[in-house]
Amino acid sequence: MTNELTIDMLEGQFRAATLAGDVQALDALVADDVTFIDHLGRRVEKRQELEAYRTGILKLNQLDVYDRVIQLLDSAALVSLRARVSGTYYGETFSAKIAYSRVWACRQDVWTVISMHYSIVTM
């Protein structure tokens, strides 16, 4: 059975890995068969996302989470949140409010993100 403390801990690890650009940690936290949809509606493969961190194409300076909701399921959890994010992308500075949703699933006693989507908040 899923508990909120486990998901809270995983979300903290995910945030820390994202801010640090820790490709090894992100690789462990994200399932190989993840469904990832970016802010432009494009489907992105795990290797593409990790490559952005590995090469420095994407570097985050800030990832302040607010308004997070965790919905628990038997062996999965849906997390929706908003965050203030800033950093550089292809050398260009950016700052935005982002809405995220992630689905965590427990497979063979290992928790990973199996689905992720984010959108830029314009309001």
Phi and psi in radians as a Rosetta constraint file:
Dihedral C 1 N 2 CA 2 C 2 CIRCULARHARMONIC -1.300 0.35
Dihedral N 2 CA 2 C 2 N 3 CIRCULARHARMONIC 2.485 0.35
Dihedral C 2 N 3 CA 3 C 3 CIRCULARHARMONIC -2.238 0.35
Dihedral N 3 CA 3 C 3 N 4 CIRCULARHARMONIC 2.679 0.35
Dihedral C 3 N 4 CA 4 C 4 CIRCULARHARMONIC -1.146 0.35
Dihedral N 4 CA 4 C 4 N 5 CIRCULARHARMONIC -0.556 0.35
Dihedral C 4 N 5 CA 5 C 5 CIRCULARHARMONIC -1.098 0.35
Dihedral N 5 CA 5 C 5 N 6 CIRCULARHARMONIC -0.709 0.35
Dihedral C 5 N 6 CA 6 C 6 CIRCULARHARMONIC -1.082 0.35
Dihedral N 6 CA 6 C 6 N 7 CIRCULARHARMONIC -0.808 0.35
Dihedral C 6 N 7 CA 7 C 7 CIRCULARHARMONIC -1.166 0.35
Dihedral N 7 CA 7 C 7 N 8 CIRCULARHARMONIC -0.706 0.35
Dihedral C 7 N 8 CA 8 C 8 CIRCULARHARMONIC -1.027 0.35
Dihedral N 8 CA 8 C 8 N 9 CIRCULARHARMONIC -0.764 0.35
Dihedral C 8 N 9 CA 9 C 9 CIRCULARHARMONIC -1.107 0.35
Dihedral N 9 CA 9 C 9 N 10 CIRCULARHARMONIC -0.794 0.35
Dihedral C 9 N 10 CA 10 C 10 CIRCULARHARMONIC -1.085 0.35
Dihedral N 10 CA 10 C 10 N 11 CIRCULARHARMONIC -0.727 0.35
Dihedral C 10 N 11 CA 11 C 11 CIRCULARHARMONIC -1.094 0.35
Dihedral N 11 CA 11 C 11 N 12 CIRCULARHARMONIC -0.681 0.35
Dihedral C 11 N 12 CA 12 C 12 CIRCULARHARMONIC -1.107 0.35
Dihedral N 12 CA 12 C 12 N 13 CIRCULARHARMONIC -0.736 0.35
Dihedral C 12 N 13 CA 13 C 13 CIRCULARHARMONIC -1.116 0.35
Dihedral N 13 CA 13 C 13 N 14 CIRCULARHARMONIC -0.717 0.35
Dihedral C 13 N 14 CA 14 C 14 CIRCULARHARMONIC -1.114 0.35
Dihedral N 14 CA 14 C 14 N 15 CIRCULARHARMONIC -0.784 0.35
Dihedral C 14 N 15 CA 15 C 15 CIRCULARHARMONIC -1.066 0.35
Dihedral N 15 CA 15 C 15 N 16 CIRCULARHARMONIC -0.840 0.35
Dihedral C 15 N 16 CA 16 C 16 CIRCULARHARMONIC -1.073 0.35
Dihedral N 16 CA 16 C 16 N 17 CIRCULARHARMONIC -0.754 0.35
Dihedral C 16 N 17 CA 17 C 17 CIRCULARHARMONIC -1.139 0.35
Dihedral N 17 CA 17 C 17 N 18 CIRCULARHARMONIC -0.682 0.35
Dihedral C 17 N 18 CA 18 C 18 CIRCULARHARMONIC -1.135 0.35
Dihedral N 18 CA 18 C 18 N 19 CIRCULARHARMONIC -0.827 0.35
Dihedral C 18 N 19 CA 19 C 19 CIRCULARHARMONIC -1.100 0.35
Dihedral N 19 CA 19 C 19 N 20 CIRCULARHARMONIC -0.674 0.35
Dihedral C 19 N 20 CA 20 C 20 CIRCULARHARMONIC -1.411 0.35
Dihedral N 20 CA 20 C 20 N 21 CIRCULARHARMONIC -0.205 0.35
Dihedral C 20 N 21 CA 21 C 21 CIRCULARHARMONIC 1.130 0.35
Dihedral N 21 CA 21 C 21 N 22 CIRCULARHARMONIC 0.577 0.35
Dihedral C 21 N 22 CA 22 C 22 CIRCULARHARMONIC -1.407 0.35
Dihedral N 22 CA 22 C 22 N 23 CIRCULARHARMONIC 1.595 0.35
Dihedral C 22 N 23 CA 23 C 23 CIRCULARHARMONIC -1.089 0.35
Dihedral N 23 CA 23 C 23 N 24 CIRCULARHARMONIC -0.678 0.35
Dihedral C 23 N 24 CA 24 C 24 CIRCULARHARMONIC -1.098 0.35
Dihedral N 24 CA 24 C 24 N 25 CIRCULARHARMONIC -0.782 0.35
Dihedral C 24 N 25 CA 25 C 25 CIRCULARHARMONIC -1.163 0.35
Dihedral N 25 CA 25 C 25 N 26 CIRCULARHARMONIC -0.751 0.35
Dihedral C 25 N 26 CA 26 C 26 CIRCULARHARMONIC -1.093 0.35
Dihedral N 26 CA 26 C 26 N 27 CIRCULARHARMONIC -0.694 0.35
Dihedral C 26 N 27 CA 27 C 27 CIRCULARHARMONIC -1.028 0.35
Dihedral N 27 CA 27 C 27 N 28 CIRCULARHARMONIC -0.695 0.35
Dihedral C 27 N 28 CA 28 C 28 CIRCULARHARMONIC -1.283 0.35
Dihedral N 28 CA 28 C 28 N 29 CIRCULARHARMONIC -0.533 0.35
Dihedral C 28 N 29 CA 29 C 29 CIRCULARHARMONIC -1.489 0.35
Dihedral N 29 CA 29 C 29 N 30 CIRCULARHARMONIC -0.334 0.35
Dihedral C 29 N 30 CA 30 C 30 CIRCULARHARMONIC -1.920 0.35
Dihedral N 30 CA 30 C 30 N 31 CIRCULARHARMONIC 2.246 0.35
Dihedral C 30 N 31 CA 31 C 31 CIRCULARHARMONIC -1.119 0.35
Dihedral N 31 CA 31 C 31 N 32 CIRCULARHARMONIC 2.587 0.35
Dihedral C 31 N 32 CA 32 C 32 CIRCULARHARMONIC -1.082 0.35
Dihedral N 32 CA 32 C 32 N 33 CIRCULARHARMONIC -0.543 0.35
Dihedral C 32 N 33 CA 33 C 33 CIRCULARHARMONIC -1.738 0.35
Dihedral N 33 CA 33 C 33 N 34 CIRCULARHARMONIC 0.476 0.35
Dihedral C 33 N 34 CA 34 C 34 CIRCULARHARMONIC -1.008 0.35
Dihedral N 34 CA 34 C 34 N 35 CIRCULARHARMONIC 2.537 0.35
Dihedral C 34 N 35 CA 35 C 35 CIRCULARHARMONIC -1.791 0.35
Dihedral N 35 CA 35 C 35 N 36 CIRCULARHARMONIC 1.961 0.35
Dihedral C 35 N 36 CA 36 C 36 CIRCULARHARMONIC -2.114 0.35
Dihedral N 36 CA 36 C 36 N 37 CIRCULARHARMONIC 2.157 0.35
Dihedral C 36 N 37 CA 37 C 37 CIRCULARHARMONIC -2.049 0.35
Dihedral N 37 CA 37 C 37 N 38 CIRCULARHARMONIC 2.155 0.35
Dihedral C 37 N 38 CA 38 C 38 CIRCULARHARMONIC -1.502 0.35
Dihedral N 38 CA 38 C 38 N 39 CIRCULARHARMONIC -3.094 0.35
Dihedral C 38 N 39 CA 39 C 39 CIRCULARHARMONIC -1.158 0.35
Dihedral N 39 CA 39 C 39 N 40 CIRCULARHARMONIC -0.238 0.35
Dihedral C 39 N 40 CA 40 C 40 CIRCULARHARMONIC -1.758 0.35
Dihedral N 40 CA 40 C 40 N 41 CIRCULARHARMONIC 0.104 0.35
Dihedral C 40 N 41 CA 41 C 41 CIRCULARHARMONIC 1.445 0.35
Dihedral N 41 CA 41 C 41 N 42 CIRCULARHARMONIC 0.178 0.35
Dihedral C 41 N 42 CA 42 C 42 CIRCULARHARMONIC -1.478 0.35
Dihedral N 42 CA 42 C 42 N 43 CIRCULARHARMONIC 2.463 0.35
Dihedral C 42 N 43 CA 43 C 43 CIRCULARHARMONIC -1.433 0.35
Dihedral N 43 CA 43 C 43 N 44 CIRCULARHARMONIC 2.203 0.35
Dihedral C 43 N 44 CA 44 C 44 CIRCULARHARMONIC -2.092 0.35
Dihedral N 44 CA 44 C 44 N 45 CIRCULARHARMONIC 2.360 0.35
Dihedral C 44 N 45 CA 45 C 45 CIRCULARHARMONIC -1.419 0.35
Dihedral N 45 CA 45 C 45 N 46 CIRCULARHARMONIC 2.748 0.35
Dihedral C 45 N 46 CA 46 C 46 CIRCULARHARMONIC -0.950 0.35
Dihedral N 46 CA 46 C 46 N 47 CIRCULARHARMONIC -0.801 0.35
Dihedral C 46 N 47 CA 47 C 47 CIRCULARHARMONIC -1.074 0.35
Dihedral N 47 CA 47 C 47 N 48 CIRCULARHARMONIC -0.615 0.35
Dihedral C 47 N 48 CA 48 C 48 CIRCULARHARMONIC -1.171 0.35
Dihedral N 48 CA 48 C 48 N 49 CIRCULARHARMONIC -0.768 0.35
Dihedral C 48 N 49 CA 49 C 49 CIRCULARHARMONIC -1.111 0.35
Dihedral N 49 CA 49 C 49 N 50 CIRCULARHARMONIC -0.806 0.35
Dihedral C 49 N 50 CA 50 C 50 CIRCULARHARMONIC -1.133 0.35
Dihedral N 50 CA 50 C 50 N 51 CIRCULARHARMONIC -0.620 0.35
Dihedral C 50 N 51 CA 51 C 51 CIRCULARHARMONIC -1.106 0.35
Dihedral N 51 CA 51 C 51 N 52 CIRCULARHARMONIC -0.600 0.35
Dihedral C 51 N 52 CA 52 C 52 CIRCULARHARMONIC -1.071 0.35
Dihedral N 52 CA 52 C 52 N 53 CIRCULARHARMONIC -0.666 0.35
Dihedral C 52 N 53 CA 53 C 53 CIRCULARHARMONIC -1.329 0.35
Dihedral N 53 CA 53 C 53 N 54 CIRCULARHARMONIC -0.766 0.35
Dihedral C 53 N 54 CA 54 C 54 CIRCULARHARMONIC -1.015 0.35
Dihedral N 54 CA 54 C 54 N 55 CIRCULARHARMONIC -0.732 0.35
Dihedral C 54 N 55 CA 55 C 55 CIRCULARHARMONIC -1.555 0.35
Dihedral N 55 CA 55 C 55 N 56 CIRCULARHARMONIC -0.137 0.35
Dihedral C 55 N 56 CA 56 C 56 CIRCULARHARMONIC 1.459 0.35
Dihedral N 56 CA 56 C 56 N 57 CIRCULARHARMONIC 0.129 0.35
Dihedral C 56 N 57 CA 57 C 57 CIRCULARHARMONIC -1.000 0.35
Dihedral N 57 CA 57 C 57 N 58 CIRCULARHARMONIC -0.704 0.35
Dihedral C 57 N 58 CA 58 C 58 CIRCULARHARMONIC -2.057 0.35
Dihedral N 58 CA 58 C 58 N 59 CIRCULARHARMONIC 2.154 0.35
Dihedral C 58 N 59 CA 59 C 59 CIRCULARHARMONIC -2.337 0.35
Dihedral N 59 CA 59 C 59 N 60 CIRCULARHARMONIC 2.199 0.35
Dihedral C 59 N 60 CA 60 C 60 CIRCULARHARMONIC -1.776 0.35
Dihedral N 60 CA 60 C 60 N 61 CIRCULARHARMONIC 2.411 0.35
Dihedral C 60 N 61 CA 61 C 61 CIRCULARHARMONIC -1.800 0.35
Dihedral N 61 CA 61 C 61 N 62 CIRCULARHARMONIC -0.510 0.35
Dihedral C 61 N 62 CA 62 C 62 CIRCULARHARMONIC -2.441 0.35
Dihedral N 62 CA 62 C 62 N 63 CIRCULARHARMONIC 2.419 0.35
Dihedral C 62 N 63 CA 63 C 63 CIRCULARHARMONIC -2.649 0.35
Dihedral N 63 CA 63 C 63 N 64 CIRCULARHARMONIC 1.407 0.35
Dihedral C 63 N 64 CA 64 C 64 CIRCULARHARMONIC -1.679 0.35
Dihedral N 64 CA 64 C 64 N 65 CIRCULARHARMONIC 1.960 0.35
Dihedral C 64 N 65 CA 65 C 65 CIRCULARHARMONIC -1.522 0.35
Dihedral N 65 CA 65 C 65 N 66 CIRCULARHARMONIC 2.393 0.35
Dihedral C 65 N 66 CA 66 C 66 CIRCULARHARMONIC -2.558 0.35
Dihedral N 66 CA 66 C 66 N 67 CIRCULARHARMONIC 2.847 0.35
Dihedral C 66 N 67 CA 67 C 67 CIRCULARHARMONIC 0.988 0.35
Dihedral N 67 CA 67 C 67 N 68 CIRCULARHARMONIC 0.830 0.35
Dihedral C 67 N 68 CA 68 C 68 CIRCULARHARMONIC -1.575 0.35
Dihedral N 68 CA 68 C 68 N 69 CIRCULARHARMONIC 2.409 0.35
Dihedral C 68 N 69 CA 69 C 69 CIRCULARHARMONIC -2.226 0.35
Dihedral N 69 CA 69 C 69 N 70 CIRCULARHARMONIC 2.306 0.35
Dihedral C 69 N 70 CA 70 C 70 CIRCULARHARMONIC -2.008 0.35
Dihedral N 70 CA 70 C 70 N 71 CIRCULARHARMONIC 2.176 0.35
Dihedral C 70 N 71 CA 71 C 71 CIRCULARHARMONIC -1.929 0.35
Dihedral N 71 CA 71 C 71 N 72 CIRCULARHARMONIC 2.067 0.35
Dihedral C 71 N 72 CA 72 C 72 CIRCULARHARMONIC -1.563 0.35
Dihedral N 72 CA 72 C 72 N 73 CIRCULARHARMONIC 2.444 0.35
Dihedral C 72 N 73 CA 73 C 73 CIRCULARHARMONIC -2.171 0.35
Dihedral N 73 CA 73 C 73 N 74 CIRCULARHARMONIC -3.103 0.35
Dihedral C 73 N 74 CA 74 C 74 CIRCULARHARMONIC -0.995 0.35
Dihedral N 74 CA 74 C 74 N 75 CIRCULARHARMONIC -1.010 0.35
Dihedral C 74 N 75 CA 75 C 75 CIRCULARHARMONIC -2.257 0.35
Dihedral N 75 CA 75 C 75 N 76 CIRCULARHARMONIC 0.548 0.35
Dihedral C 75 N 76 CA 76 C 76 CIRCULARHARMONIC -2.694 0.35
Dihedral N 76 CA 76 C 76 N 77 CIRCULARHARMONIC 2.933 0.35
Dihedral C 76 N 77 CA 77 C 77 CIRCULARHARMONIC -2.628 0.35
Dihedral N 77 CA 77 C 77 N 78 CIRCULARHARMONIC 2.478 0.35
Dihedral C 77 N 78 CA 78 C 78 CIRCULARHARMONIC -1.825 0.35
Dihedral N 78 CA 78 C 78 N 79 CIRCULARHARMONIC 2.231 0.35
Dihedral C 78 N 79 CA 79 C 79 CIRCULARHARMONIC -2.057 0.35
Dihedral N 79 CA 79 C 79 N 80 CIRCULARHARMONIC 2.206 0.35
Dihedral C 79 N 80 CA 80 C 80 CIRCULARHARMONIC -2.159 0.35
Dihedral N 80 CA 80 C 80 N 81 CIRCULARHARMONIC 2.459 0.35
Dihedral C 80 N 81 CA 81 C 81 CIRCULARHARMONIC -2.762 0.35
Dihedral N 81 CA 81 C 81 N 82 CIRCULARHARMONIC 2.912 0.35
Dihedral C 81 N 82 CA 82 C 82 CIRCULARHARMONIC -2.106 0.35
Dihedral N 82 CA 82 C 82 N 83 CIRCULARHARMONIC 2.660 0.35
Dihedral C 82 N 83 CA 83 C 83 CIRCULARHARMONIC -2.587 0.35
Dihedral N 83 CA 83 C 83 N 84 CIRCULARHARMONIC 2.634 0.35
Dihedral C 83 N 84 CA 84 C 84 CIRCULARHARMONIC -1.660 0.35
Dihedral N 84 CA 84 C 84 N 85 CIRCULARHARMONIC 2.164 0.35
Dihedral C 84 N 85 CA 85 C 85 CIRCULARHARMONIC -2.227 0.35
Dihedral N 85 CA 85 C 85 N 86 CIRCULARHARMONIC 2.417 0.35
Dihedral C 85 N 86 CA 86 C 86 CIRCULARHARMONIC -2.535 0.35
Dihedral N 86 CA 86 C 86 N 87 CIRCULARHARMONIC 2.756 0.35
Dihedral C 86 N 87 CA 87 C 87 CIRCULARHARMONIC 2.910 0.35
Dihedral N 87 CA 87 C 87 N 88 CIRCULARHARMONIC -2.627 0.35
Dihedral C 87 N 88 CA 88 C 88 CIRCULARHARMONIC -2.267 0.35
Dihedral N 88 CA 88 C 88 N 89 CIRCULARHARMONIC 2.551 0.35
Dihedral C 88 N 89 CA 89 C 89 CIRCULARHARMONIC -2.366 0.35
Dihedral N 89 CA 89 C 89 N 90 CIRCULARHARMONIC 2.049 0.35
Dihedral C 89 N 90 CA 90 C 90 CIRCULARHARMONIC 0.918 0.35
Dihedral N 90 CA 90 C 90 N 91 CIRCULARHARMONIC 0.680 0.35
Dihedral C 90 N 91 CA 91 C 91 CIRCULARHARMONIC 1.426 0.35
Dihedral N 91 CA 91 C 91 N 92 CIRCULARHARMONIC -0.126 0.35
Dihedral C 91 N 92 CA 92 C 92 CIRCULARHARMONIC -1.664 0.35
Dihedral N 92 CA 92 C 92 N 93 CIRCULARHARMONIC 2.301 0.35
Dihedral C 92 N 93 CA 93 C 93 CIRCULARHARMONIC -1.261 0.35
Dihedral N 93 CA 93 C 93 N 94 CIRCULARHARMONIC 2.443 0.35
Dihedral C 93 N 94 CA 94 C 94 CIRCULARHARMONIC -2.455 0.35
Dihedral N 94 CA 94 C 94 N 95 CIRCULARHARMONIC 2.761 0.35
Dihedral C 94 N 95 CA 95 C 95 CIRCULARHARMONIC -2.610 0.35
Dihedral N 95 CA 95 C 95 N 96 CIRCULARHARMONIC 2.283 0.35
Dihedral C 95 N 96 CA 96 C 96 CIRCULARHARMONIC -2.725 0.35
Dihedral N 96 CA 96 C 96 N 97 CIRCULARHARMONIC 2.795 0.35
Dihedral C 96 N 97 CA 97 C 97 CIRCULARHARMONIC -1.711 0.35
Dihedral N 97 CA 97 C 97 N 98 CIRCULARHARMONIC 2.278 0.35
Dihedral C 97 N 98 CA 98 C 98 CIRCULARHARMONIC -2.189 0.35
Dihedral N 98 CA 98 C 98 N 99 CIRCULARHARMONIC 2.455 0.35
Dihedral C 98 N 99 CA 99 C 99 CIRCULARHARMONIC -1.821 0.35
Dihedral N 99 CA 99 C 99 N 100 CIRCULARHARMONIC 2.237 0.35
Dihedral C 99 N 100 CA 100 C 100 CIRCULARHARMONIC -2.061 0.35
Dihedral N 100 CA 100 C 100 N 101 CIRCULARHARMONIC 2.621 0.35
Dihedral C 100 N 101 CA 101 C 101 CIRCULARHARMONIC -2.365 0.35
Dihedral N 101 CA 101 C 101 N 102 CIRCULARHARMONIC 2.405 0.35
Dihedral C 101 N 102 CA 102 C 102 CIRCULARHARMONIC -2.372 0.35
Dihedral N 102 CA 102 C 102 N 103 CIRCULARHARMONIC 2.500 0.35
Dihedral C 102 N 103 CA 103 C 103 CIRCULARHARMONIC -1.977 0.35
Dihedral N 103 CA 103 C 103 N 104 CIRCULARHARMONIC 2.116 0.35
Dihedral C 103 N 104 CA 104 C 104 CIRCULARHARMONIC -1.727 0.35
Dihedral N 104 CA 104 C 104 N 105 CIRCULARHARMONIC 2.394 0.35
Dihedral C 104 N 105 CA 105 C 105 CIRCULARHARMONIC -2.295 0.35
Dihedral N 105 CA 105 C 105 N 106 CIRCULARHARMONIC 2.545 0.35
Dihedral C 105 N 106 CA 106 C 106 CIRCULARHARMONIC -1.791 0.35
Dihedral N 106 CA 106 C 106 N 107 CIRCULARHARMONIC 1.969 0.35
Dihedral C 106 N 107 CA 107 C 107 CIRCULARHARMONIC -2.114 0.35
Dihedral N 107 CA 107 C 107 N 108 CIRCULARHARMONIC 2.158 0.35
Dihedral C 107 N 108 CA 108 C 108 CIRCULARHARMONIC 0.887 0.35
Dihedral N 108 CA 108 C 108 N 109 CIRCULARHARMONIC 0.802 0.35
Dihedral C 108 N 109 CA 109 C 109 CIRCULARHARMONIC 1.136 0.35
Dihedral N 109 CA 109 C 109 N 110 CIRCULARHARMONIC 0.330 0.35
Dihedral C 109 N 110 CA 110 C 110 CIRCULARHARMONIC -2.152 0.35
Dihedral N 110 CA 110 C 110 N 111 CIRCULARHARMONIC 2.217 0.35
Dihedral C 110 N 111 CA 111 C 111 CIRCULARHARMONIC -1.559 0.35
Dihedral N 111 CA 111 C 111 N 112 CIRCULARHARMONIC 2.268 0.35
Dihedral C 111 N 112 CA 112 C 112 CIRCULARHARMONIC -2.513 0.35
Dihedral N 112 CA 112 C 112 N 113 CIRCULARHARMONIC 2.774 0.35
Dihedral C 112 N 113 CA 113 C 113 CIRCULARHARMONIC -1.374 0.35
Dihedral N 113 CA 113 C 113 N 114 CIRCULARHARMONIC 2.175 0.35
Dihedral C 113 N 114 CA 114 C 114 CIRCULARHARMONIC -1.866 0.35
Dihedral N 114 CA 114 C 114 N 115 CIRCULARHARMONIC -0.255 0.35
Dihedral C 114 N 115 CA 115 C 115 CIRCULARHARMONIC -2.645 0.35
Dihedral N 115 CA 115 C 115 N 116 CIRCULARHARMONIC 2.426 0.35
Dihedral C 115 N 116 CA 116 C 116 CIRCULARHARMONIC -2.592 0.35
Dihedral N 116 CA 116 C 116 N 117 CIRCULARHARMONIC 2.440 0.35
Dihedral C 116 N 117 CA 117 C 117 CIRCULARHARMONIC -2.562 0.35
Dihedral N 117 CA 117 C 117 N 118 CIRCULARHARMONIC 2.502 0.35
Dihedral C 117 N 118 CA 118 C 118 CIRCULARHARMONIC -2.500 0.35
Dihedral N 118 CA 118 C 118 N 119 CIRCULARHARMONIC 2.664 0.35
Dihedral C 118 N 119 CA 119 C 119 CIRCULARHARMONIC -2.393 0.35
Dihedral N 119 CA 119 C 119 N 120 CIRCULARHARMONIC 2.576 0.35
Dihedral C 119 N 120 CA 120 C 120 CIRCULARHARMONIC -1.371 0.35
Dihedral N 120 CA 120 C 120 N 121 CIRCULARHARMONIC 2.292 0.35
Dihedral C 120 N 121 CA 121 C 121 CIRCULARHARMONIC -1.500 0.35
Dihedral N 121 CA 121 C 121 N 122 CIRCULARHARMONIC 2.127 0.35
Dihedral C 121 N 122 CA 122 C 122 CIRCULARHARMONIC -1.835 0.35
Dihedral N 122 CA 122 C 122 N 123 CIRCULARHARMONIC -0.074 0.35
